[in-house]
């Protein structure tokens, strides 16, 4: 019999895009053309950054095989598709070359509530479904959970780290064959490790099962980039990661300061 999967709450759709700049095309532009390109990029991003709901932000990558990372959060997939199209149609899009992108949706997993309701009422019963509906409503009303589902750009945290991950499905270490009670315990332990970095790291978890190749995306924001190393190191020792975590490539960047496009594109002031 299949193990019980945890209920989840979803919020905004997210798209992370990594791009390289066409440096040869940029070098061929005269200073006036580069200035015009930079002004257009700044105007575009001032509009994308603050829509009615959601946000977008550009980051200059350090290493990682690309030059810039764009992070977009929007309420619907249609709005996210429109943002993607606006970037590609813009003058800036003409000097960008896509390296990879990652589609997901902000997520809060209800491991503990699922395990508790199953133990008390039996999985799949009417009482179980009622308990889960009540738990989901209570969680959705929580400011902490709403921060996870509808995250805002964290003030003062200009550094970003993004990576995809999945849970292992290997003989003897298959996350998806563990009882929900055990998965709940492991995730609670994992979460307690993360809480030690409260105020130093702001974490956004996005689910991508059925949307992209990995199962989750993790976006970390920090004031000190060494805190990325510290939190990932500590969390790797939790069983949830040590036994069951599979990780993709990490990229690290710095959020653009005002006027950052002029500096990056080599445009005159």
LINZILIN-V829737 format. One record per backbone hydrogen bond with DSSP energy under -1.0 kcal/mol. CO is the residue of the C=O (numbers start at 1). NH is the residue of the N-H. Records with the same first field share a line. If there is no record, write none. Layout:
# LINZILIN-V829737
CO=NH, NH
This chain:
# LINZILIN-V829737
7=110
9=108
12=106
13=74
14=104
15=72
16=102
17=70
18=99, 100
19=67, 68
20=97
21=23
22=26
23=27
24=28
26=29
30=34
31=35
32=36
33=37
34=38
35=39
36=40
37=41
38=42
39=43
40=44
41=45
42=46
43=47
44=48
45=49
55=73
57=71
58=256
59=69
60=254
67=61
68=19
69=59
70=17
71=57
72=15
73=55
74=13
76=80
77=81
78=82
79=83
80=84
81=85
82=86
83=87
84=88
85=89
86=90
92=95
93=96
95=22
97=20
100=18
102=16
104=14
105=207
106=11
108=9
110=114
111=115
112=116
113=117
114=118
115=119
116=120
117=121
118=122
122=125
125=129
126=130
127=131
128=132
129=133
130=134
131=135
132=136
133=137
134=138
135=139
136=140
137=141
139=142
142=146
143=147
144=148
145=149
146=150
149=12
154=157
158=255
159=222
160=253
161=220
162=251
163=218
164=248
165=215, 216
166=246
168=175
170=173
173=170
174=177
175=178
179=183
180=184
181=185
182=186
183=187
184=188
185=189
186=190
187=191
188=192
189=193
190=194
191=195
194=197
195=198
197=200, 201
202=221
204=219
205=107
206=217
207=105
208=211, 212
215=208
216=165
217=206
218=163
219=204
220=161
221=202
222=159
224=227
225=228
226=230
227=231
228=232
229=233
230=234
231=235
232=236
235=238
238=241, 242
239=243
241=245
244=168
246=166
251=162
252=62
253=160
254=60
257=260
259=263
260=264
261=265
262=267
